[in-house]
Amino acid sequence: MKNIGIADLKSHLSEHLRHVRQGKNLTILDRDTPIARVVPIQEQGSVLKVRSPLPHSPKLQQTPLPPPLRLRKDIVSLLLEERLTKR
């Protein structure tokens, strides 16, 4: 697996994608923090492997939902406030 920064990925995208076509994985770093992985597509299988639940696991319909949040403020207002402060 090869680690590359975002700037390097942008500058040499074709070269990095050639490596992926050859079967190599890439990890994309944002200031030394891994944020994404580029892996080759497997023709005969899925990239995502989903396993079956264990035999003694409860059925999805039997799993209780968490209690609703008790907020005194509108959730949309909170989201807008968060988005505006991140700029």
N, C-alpha and C positions, 0 to 999 in steps of 0.2 A: 504494500500500500504506500502511496506517495502523498505527502502533505504539500499543499501549495497555497499560497496567499491569493487573495482576491485580485490584486493588481497583476500578479503573474498569470492567473487564469485568464483575465481579460486580454493581456498582451499576447498570450500564446495559446489561445483556445483551440485552434486546429491541431496543434502539436499534442496538447493534452488529450483531446478526443481520439487521436490516433492511438495513444497508449491504452485508452479505454477499449477501443476496438480490438486491441491485441489481448484483452482479457485482464488488464490491470485495473485496480481500484484507485480512486483519487479521494482524498479528504481535503475539503476546502476550509481554510483557516481565516478567521477575521481577528487580526491581532493576536495570533497564537491560540485562539479559541476555535475548536472545531465547530462548524456550523452546518456542514452538508457533506454528503458522500455521493460520488458519481461512480456507479458500478455498471459493468456491461450487462446488456439485456440477454437473458438466457432464452433461446428460441423455443426449447421444448418445455420449459417450466416457467413458473411465475417467480418474480423477484420476491414477492411477499409470501412467506410460508405461514399458513394459518393452521394451528393445531386444534384438534377436537377437544372439547371440555372433558375434564376428568369424569369418570362415571358417577361419583358421589356429589358432583357440583349441582347447585340448584338451577332450575330452568330460569331463563331470562325473565319470563312472566312472573316468577315467584320472588324475584329479587326486589326488595323494597327500594323506592326512590328516597334520596336524602330529603330532609324537611326543607321547605322553601325558606329562602333568606328573608329575614325581617328587616327590610331597609326602610328608612323614612324618606329616602330620596329616590327619585326616578332613575332607573338603571340607564336609560338613554342619556340623561343628563350627566351621569357619572362617566359614561364612555366618551361623550363629547369633551368633558373637562379633561380627561386623561389624554385624549388625542391632541388637544390644544396646548397642553403643558409640555408635551414631548418635542415640540418644534423648536 
